[in-house]
Amino acid sequence: MAVAVESMRKLRHADTGCVDDVASQRMNDVFQGLDAPLRAFLTQQTRSLDDAEDLVQEIFLRLWRMGVRTEIRCFKAFAFKMACNLVKDRSRRTYTRMMRQSVPAAEVQLSDMGQSEPSSVVQSLQMLSIATETMTKLRPSTRQAFLLYRVEAWSHARIAAQMGISVSMVEKHVSQATAALRNAGVEYGER
C-alpha cells in the first residue's frame, strides 16, 4: 500500500507542480486508515481477494483524483458508499453479460433419454447432480471461467479479455474448477 501511496503522491506532484504537505499527509492518513476496512468489506461482498484488491485501488485512485480540497466531510463514509456502488456496477455488468450469452431453453437440444438403459440414465442424472452442486460451491469468477472454457469452448485469451483478468488467472480458475469436479468424483472428457 505504501508503494501505491507514493506513486499517487508523485502523480499529484506531476499534475500540480507542487505538493501541499498538509493535504498530502491527510490523503496518506485516509488511505492508511481505510485500506484494511475497505479490503475486508469488499472481500466479503465480492468473495474474491483479487476483485477486492482491484476495487480498493479504484476507490483510492478516485479519491486521490478528487483531492482533499473537495467538500467531502467524511472520507470513510464516502469511500464505503463508492465501494457499494462499484460492487453494484460490477454485478450489473456481469448479469448483463451473462444474459447476452444465455441460450433460450427452447433452443437447447437434449438427447432422447428413452433409448438409454435405465441404469445409465440414473447414473448420468446422479453425476449431473453432483457436478451442479460442486459448481455452485465455486467462486463466481471460477465458475464463469470454467463454463466459458468447457461449455462455450472459448480460448483462455478470450475469457481473460471478457472477464478483465490475466490469462494465467483464467488457467488458475479452470484448474481449480477441474480439481473440484475430480475431487467430487465427476468424470468427463478432457478438452
Backbone bond lengths (Angstrom), bond angles and torsions (degrees), N, CA, C in turn:
res aa  C-N    CA-C-N  psi(-1)  N-CA   C-N-CA  omega(-1)  CA-C   N-CA-C  phi
1 M - - - 1.444 - - 1.507 110.45 -
2 A 1.334 117.82 -35.35 1.457 120.96 -179.24 1.525 110.96 -62.94
3 V 1.317 116.68 -34.89 1.463 120.85 177.99 1.519 110.30 -64.92
4 A 1.327 117.19 -42.77 1.462 120.92 179.14 1.523 110.96 -64.36
5 V 1.322 117.77 -41.43 1.460 121.28 178.78 1.520 110.11 -63.32
6 E 1.323 116.70 -43.78 1.465 120.68 178.96 1.527 111.10 -64.03
7 S 1.338 116.98 -40.25 1.463 120.48 177.23 1.520 110.99 -63.01
8 M 1.335 116.79 -42.93 1.461 120.32 179.05 1.528 110.46 -65.44
9 R 1.325 117.22 -36.99 1.468 121.22 178.13 1.528 109.70 -61.96
10 K 1.325 116.51 -42.40 1.468 120.49 178.38 1.525 111.02 -65.36
11 L 1.343 116.73 -40.56 1.459 120.03 176.93 1.523 110.80 -61.47
12 R 1.309 116.68 -44.34 1.460 120.88 -179.46 1.528 110.05 -63.07
13 H 1.324 116.68 -40.27 1.457 121.54 179.03 1.524 110.47 -63.41
14 A 1.320 116.64 -41.08 1.458 121.13 178.95 1.524 110.96 -67.17
15 D 1.335 118.07 -35.13 1.462 121.85 -178.94 1.527 112.21 -71.89
16 T 1.323 117.47 -42.10 1.457 120.50 -172.08 1.514 112.98 -100.86
17 G 1.296 117.54 -19.12 1.456 119.93 -178.06 1.512 112.12 86.58
18 C 1.316 118.83 -12.98 1.457 122.32 176.99 1.519 108.53 -150.63
19 V 1.304 114.85 164.23 1.457 119.52 -179.02 1.519 108.63 -123.37
20 D 1.307 116.97 122.67 1.445 122.28 174.72 1.521 106.45 -80.47
21 D 1.330 117.08 110.63 1.466 120.65 -174.10 1.522 112.74 -61.01
22 V 1.318 118.14 -36.98 1.466 120.94 179.88 1.524 109.67 -66.89
23 A 1.339 116.49 -47.12 1.464 120.83 179.69 1.525 110.27 -64.22
24 S 1.311 116.16 -42.38 1.465 120.38 179.80 1.525 110.93 -62.88
25 Q 1.321 116.23 -41.94 1.468 120.17 179.40 1.526 110.21 -66.65
26 R 1.349 117.59 -37.68 1.457 120.50 179.17 1.527 110.65 -63.87
27 M 1.341 116.28 -44.40 1.463 119.60 178.33 1.526 110.45 -63.99
28 N 1.317 116.94 -40.03 1.463 120.92 177.91 1.522 110.07 -60.52
29 D 1.330 116.58 -42.97 1.466 120.55 178.12 1.530 111.34 -64.36
30 V 1.342 116.22 -40.86 1.464 120.53 178.25 1.522 109.78 -60.99
31 F 1.331 116.70 -47.42 1.466 120.68 -178.41 1.521 111.11 -61.84
32 Q 1.317 116.45 -46.32 1.467 118.48 -177.85 1.530 111.62 -69.27
33 G 1.316 117.96 -32.72 1.450 121.14 179.95 1.526 113.68 -75.22
34 L 1.334 115.95 -28.78 1.465 119.76 -176.26 1.522 114.16 -98.33
35 D 1.303 118.03 -14.93 1.466 120.86 -173.84 1.528 112.12 -55.80
36 A 1.310 118.05 -58.47 1.472 121.18 -176.30 1.534 112.67 -65.34
37 P 1.342 119.61 -46.51 1.470 118.12 179.35 1.525 113.28 -63.43
38 L 1.333 116.99 -41.76 1.468 119.45 178.62 1.523 111.27 -64.19
39 R 1.322 116.16 -43.06 1.466 120.67 -179.34 1.535 110.26 -61.93
40 A 1.324 117.06 -42.89 1.471 120.64 179.46 1.529 110.89 -65.48
41 F 1.321 116.37 -44.98 1.465 121.24 179.59 1.529 110.91 -61.11
42 L 1.320 116.65 -47.37 1.463 120.23 -177.35 1.527 112.19 -71.05
43 T 1.317 117.63 -32.00 1.462 120.28 175.30 1.523 109.81 -64.17
44 Q 1.310 116.28 -40.20 1.464 120.44 177.89 1.530 110.46 -66.45
45 Q 1.314 117.74 -41.65 1.458 121.78 -177.46 1.527 112.76 -70.56
46 T 1.338 117.29 -41.03 1.466 121.14 -175.13 1.519 112.85 -95.86
47 R 1.335 116.97 -17.18 1.465 123.07 -175.96 1.528 111.47 58.65
48 S 1.323 116.45 30.50 1.459 121.33 -179.75 1.526 109.05 -148.55
49 L 1.321 116.01 122.34 1.462 120.14 178.10 1.521 111.07 -63.71
50 D 1.334 116.93 -38.93 1.461 121.02 -178.93 1.525 111.32 -65.48
51 D 1.322 116.77 -44.99 1.465 120.41 178.60 1.526 110.68 -64.57
52 A 1.320 116.77 -40.52 1.465 120.61 178.91 1.525 110.48 -62.27
53 E 1.311 116.53 -43.48 1.473 121.05 178.56 1.525 110.87 -59.98
54 D 1.323 117.05 -44.74 1.466 121.02 179.10 1.529 110.95 -61.85
55 L 1.320 116.82 -43.34 1.461 120.32 -178.56 1.526 112.09 -68.72
56 V 1.327 117.73 -38.08 1.472 120.76 177.37 1.528 109.57 -62.66
57 Q 1.318 117.02 -43.03 1.468 119.78 178.46 1.530 110.77 -63.29
58 E 1.322 116.79 -40.04 1.464 120.96 178.47 1.527 110.45 -62.47
59 I 1.322 117.36 -43.36 1.468 121.30 179.40 1.519 110.56 -63.58
60 F 1.325 117.54 -46.73 1.460 120.42 -179.34 1.523 111.39 -64.00
61 L 1.303 117.01 -38.24 1.461 120.16 178.12 1.530 110.47 -63.74
62 R 1.324 116.61 -43.47 1.475 119.86 178.39 1.529 111.27 -65.31
63 L 1.337 116.98 -41.32 1.464 119.55 177.35 1.520 110.88 -62.66
64 W 1.305 116.40 -42.15 1.464 120.50 -178.44 1.526 110.41 -64.26
65 R 1.328 116.80 -41.78 1.466 120.03 178.90 1.526 111.33 -63.70
66 M 1.324 116.65 -34.11 1.460 120.44 179.60 1.518 110.95 -73.35
67 G 1.317 116.22 -32.43 1.458 121.01 177.56 1.516 112.63 76.97
68 V 1.329 115.40 173.89 1.457 121.40 -177.65 1.519 111.83 -87.56
69 R 1.295 117.82 -9.93 1.464 120.56 -177.98 1.529 112.31 -82.80
70 T 1.324 118.08 1.80 1.456 121.16 179.38 1.531 109.76 -75.01
71 E 1.299 116.09 173.19 1.460 122.26 -177.44 1.531 112.68 -84.63
72 I 1.289 119.32 13.04 1.466 122.20 -179.14 1.526 108.84 -71.67
73 R 1.319 115.77 122.42 1.459 119.87 -179.08 1.526 111.23 -86.83
74 C 1.333 115.69 -37.11 1.470 119.69 -176.38 1.531 109.05 -127.40
75 F 1.318 115.17 99.35 1.456 119.86 -178.31 1.529 111.81 -62.55
76 K 1.331 116.80 -33.77 1.463 119.83 -178.64 1.521 110.87 -63.34
77 A 1.324 117.79 -49.54 1.469 121.15 179.30 1.524 110.64 -62.68
78 F 1.328 115.71 -41.87 1.460 120.05 -179.95 1.531 110.70 -63.70
79 A 1.335 117.36 -42.76 1.471 121.75 -179.24 1.529 110.79 -65.09
80 F 1.331 117.96 -40.37 1.462 120.05 179.62 1.528 111.58 -70.52
81 K 1.328 116.97 -35.62 1.464 119.64 175.57 1.534 109.38 -65.57
82 M 1.327 116.91 -40.73 1.462 121.37 176.85 1.530 109.94 -62.47
83 A 1.331 117.29 -39.84 1.466 121.49 178.79 1.527 110.84 -62.52
84 C 1.328 116.39 -44.96 1.479 120.02 178.13 1.525 110.67 -60.24
85 N 1.308 116.33 -43.95 1.460 119.93 -179.66 1.528 111.98 -65.32
86 L 1.331 117.32 -39.79 1.465 119.73 178.70 1.529 111.33 -65.57
87 V 1.327 117.70 -38.67 1.466 120.98 177.72 1.527 109.88 -64.75
88 K 1.340 117.20 -42.87 1.468 121.07 178.07 1.529 110.65 -62.43
89 D 1.330 116.77 -44.49 1.470 120.03 179.52 1.516 111.44 -61.34
90 R 1.318 116.06 -44.14 1.471 120.07 -179.39 1.526 110.34 -64.67
91 S 1.321 116.57 -40.98 1.467 120.87 178.59 1.524 110.96 -64.19
92 R 1.314 116.05 -42.24 1.464 121.05 179.56 1.530 110.78 -62.57
93 R 1.328 116.83 -43.75 1.475 120.72 178.00 1.523 111.32 -63.25
94 T 1.329 117.31 -41.81 1.457 120.71 179.26 1.526 110.52 -63.71
95 Y 1.325 117.22 -44.19 1.461 121.06 179.58 1.529 110.05 -61.77
96 T 1.311 117.04 -46.14 1.470 120.75 -179.87 1.522 110.69 -60.97
97 R 1.317 116.66 -43.09 1.461 121.30 179.55 1.525 110.68 -63.20
98 M 1.324 117.03 -42.04 1.465 120.61 179.59 1.524 111.15 -66.25
99 M 1.327 116.98 -39.02 1.465 120.03 -179.97 1.529 111.10 -66.42
100 R 1.338 116.69 -36.15 1.460 119.99 177.79 1.525 111.30 -65.85
101 Q 1.327 116.45 -30.96 1.460 120.91 -176.28 1.523 112.96 -92.46
102 S 1.319 118.18 -5.22 1.453 119.83 -176.78 1.532 110.95 -75.02
103 V 1.327 114.36 158.89 1.460 121.58 -179.76 1.520 107.73 -116.48
104 P 1.337 118.05 130.35 1.478 119.56 177.95 1.532 110.91 -59.74
105 A 1.311 116.73 143.51 1.464 121.60 -177.55 1.526 111.90 -58.69
106 A 1.323 117.46 -31.28 1.469 120.81 -179.08 1.530 111.70 -66.35
107 E 1.335 117.02 -24.24 1.460 120.58 -177.96 1.534 113.23 -89.24
108 V 1.324 117.33 -9.25 1.463 120.79 -179.46 1.526 109.08 -78.32
109 Q 1.324 116.04 127.52 1.453 120.75 179.86 1.523 109.10 -103.23
110 L 1.306 114.70 119.17 1.456 120.79 179.60 1.521 109.21 -107.18
111 S 1.323 115.32 146.97 1.459 118.47 177.84 1.524 109.98 -72.77
112 D 1.312 115.98 156.49 1.466 121.49 -179.88 1.519 108.69 -75.83
113 M 1.324 116.02 112.48 1.462 120.83 -177.52 1.525 111.50 -76.00
114 G 1.317 118.03 -14.98 1.461 121.59 -177.46 1.515 113.18 -68.80
115 Q 1.327 118.58 -20.24 1.456 121.52 -177.29 1.527 112.51 -91.65
116 S 1.309 118.42 -3.73 1.459 122.29 -178.72 1.529 110.73 -94.06
117 E 1.303 114.65 161.68 1.461 121.11 174.84 1.526 108.65 -66.09
118 P 1.315 118.39 139.02 1.468 120.74 -179.16 1.530 112.91 -57.36
119 S 1.327 117.30 -38.27 1.467 119.42 -178.78 1.529 111.05 -67.10
120 S 1.329 118.01 -36.97 1.471 119.78 179.15 1.522 110.64 -71.44
121 V 1.320 117.13 -32.15 1.462 120.39 176.61 1.528 109.46 -65.39
122 V 1.324 117.15 -46.19 1.464 121.67 179.53 1.522 110.07 -62.08
123 Q 1.333 116.52 -44.14 1.460 120.72 179.73 1.534 110.45 -62.82
124 S 1.319 117.35 -41.96 1.465 120.79 178.64 1.518 111.32 -63.76
125 L 1.323 116.73 -41.74 1.458 120.25 179.34 1.534 111.49 -66.10
126 Q 1.333 116.70 -37.78 1.463 119.95 177.04 1.521 110.98 -65.58
127 M 1.336 115.84 -42.47 1.465 120.61 179.29 1.532 110.17 -63.95
128 L 1.326 116.90 -40.53 1.464 121.70 178.32 1.529 110.43 -63.45
129 S 1.315 116.54 -41.01 1.460 120.97 178.35 1.527 111.12 -62.53
130 I 1.321 116.86 -44.31 1.471 121.03 178.91 1.523 109.89 -64.47
131 A 1.332 117.05 -43.61 1.470 120.74 -179.90 1.524 110.70 -62.65
132 T 1.319 117.01 -42.30 1.462 121.08 180.00 1.518 110.82 -64.00
133 E 1.319 116.39 -45.05 1.465 120.64 179.41 1.526 110.89 -62.62
134 T 1.331 116.62 -41.86 1.464 121.22 179.32 1.524 110.73 -64.35
135 M 1.324 116.90 -42.64 1.466 120.79 -178.82 1.533 111.59 -65.94
136 T 1.322 118.10 -34.55 1.470 119.95 -179.79 1.524 111.48 -70.30
137 K 1.321 117.83 -21.88 1.459 121.17 179.19 1.524 112.37 -82.10
138 L 1.333 117.25 -14.10 1.461 120.96 179.88 1.525 110.36 -74.85
139 R 1.347 115.61 157.26 1.465 120.17 172.84 1.520 108.27 -62.79
140 P 1.316 118.27 147.92 1.474 120.95 -179.15 1.521 113.44 -55.44
141 S 1.329 117.77 -39.61 1.463 119.75 -179.22 1.528 111.14 -68.76
142 T 1.324 117.72 -37.12 1.463 121.05 177.41 1.516 110.35 -66.97
143 R 1.324 116.00 -45.06 1.465 120.46 178.58 1.529 111.27 -61.07
144 Q 1.336 116.79 -44.50 1.463 120.54 -178.61 1.528 111.17 -63.28
145 A 1.329 117.47 -45.80 1.469 120.74 -179.66 1.529 110.58 -62.37
146 F 1.335 116.40 -43.22 1.463 119.96 -179.16 1.524 111.51 -64.52
147 L 1.337 116.91 -44.84 1.467 119.92 -179.25 1.525 112.06 -66.24
148 L 1.322 116.97 -38.66 1.463 119.10 176.88 1.533 110.61 -64.32
149 Y 1.314 116.20 -36.99 1.470 120.16 -179.07 1.523 112.01 -74.73
150 R 1.344 116.77 -48.75 1.465 120.21 -174.24 1.528 113.84 -84.39
151 V 1.328 118.04 -40.30 1.463 120.71 -175.17 1.523 111.55 -89.20
152 E 1.332 116.05 -46.39 1.464 119.87 -177.83 1.532 112.79 -86.83
153 A 1.344 116.94 -11.44 1.469 123.65 179.44 1.526 112.15 60.16
154 W 1.334 116.00 39.26 1.455 120.25 176.83 1.525 109.35 -82.84
155 S 1.313 116.49 154.45 1.468 121.57 175.86 1.529 108.47 -77.67
156 H 1.328 115.23 161.07 1.460 119.67 177.97 1.525 110.48 -60.22
157 A 1.327 117.01 -39.82 1.464 120.94 -179.03 1.529 111.04 -63.52
158 R 1.302 117.37 -42.09 1.464 120.77 -179.78 1.526 110.72 -66.74
159 I 1.327 116.66 -40.51 1.469 120.82 178.01 1.530 110.00 -63.69
160 A 1.338 115.65 -43.04 1.468 120.31 179.69 1.528 110.54 -59.94
161 A 1.328 116.38 -44.29 1.466 119.96 178.87 1.526 110.84 -64.96
162 Q 1.312 117.29 -40.81 1.467 121.89 -178.85 1.528 111.51 -65.50
163 M 1.327 116.51 -42.78 1.467 120.62 -175.42 1.523 112.75 -89.28
164 G 1.334 117.14 -11.53 1.454 120.05 -179.77 1.514 113.22 74.34
165 I 1.345 116.15 34.77 1.462 121.07 179.26 1.529 108.50 -129.83
166 S 1.319 117.49 176.05 1.456 121.08 -179.42 1.530 110.76 -81.31
167 V 1.336 115.26 160.75 1.463 120.96 178.38 1.529 110.13 -62.68
168 S 1.326 116.93 -38.79 1.471 119.17 179.62 1.528 111.35 -65.29
169 M 1.337 117.14 -32.30 1.461 119.92 176.96 1.529 110.04 -69.10
170 V 1.329 117.15 -37.30 1.473 120.75 176.21 1.521 109.21 -61.84
171 E 1.324 116.98 -46.32 1.469 120.91 179.01 1.524 110.63 -59.41
172 K 1.329 116.05 -39.57 1.466 120.32 178.75 1.530 110.50 -63.97
173 H 1.332 116.83 -45.63 1.465 120.66 178.74 1.528 111.08 -59.70
174 V 1.328 116.61 -46.53 1.463 120.67 -178.02 1.528 110.27 -63.41
175 S 1.332 116.71 -42.70 1.468 118.51 -179.20 1.528 111.56 -68.41
176 Q 1.336 117.58 -34.47 1.470 120.20 176.89 1.522 110.71 -65.00
177 A 1.321 116.88 -43.18 1.467 120.27 179.61 1.519 110.68 -66.20
178 T 1.328 116.22 -41.99 1.468 120.91 178.88 1.526 110.33 -60.98
179 A 1.329 116.28 -44.69 1.468 120.50 179.34 1.532 110.82 -63.17
180 A 1.320 116.87 -41.05 1.472 120.20 179.33 1.520 110.97 -63.29
181 L 1.321 117.32 -41.08 1.471 120.43 178.49 1.526 111.22 -66.76
182 R 1.326 116.19 -42.46 1.473 119.35 177.90 1.514 110.75 -61.49
183 N 1.337 116.77 -44.71 1.472 120.74 179.62 1.519 111.92 -62.20
184 A 1.326 116.30 -29.22 1.477 120.40 178.00 1.529 111.85 -82.68
185 G 1.329 117.05 -6.29 1.466 120.04 177.63 1.509 113.98 90.17
186 V 1.327 117.62 14.64 1.467 120.53 179.25 1.513 109.09 -83.95
187 E 1.323 115.23 127.92 1.467 120.96 179.96 1.513 108.64 -108.62
188 Y 1.330 115.44 133.24 1.460 119.76 175.32 1.530 107.16 -154.04
189 G 1.302 116.11 161.26 1.462 121.32 -179.12 1.513 110.69 -74.86
190 E 1.314 116.88 133.58 1.460 121.64 177.78 1.521 109.88 -73.13
191 R 1.301 114.98 148.52 1.460 121.00 -179.67 1.494 111.01 -88.64
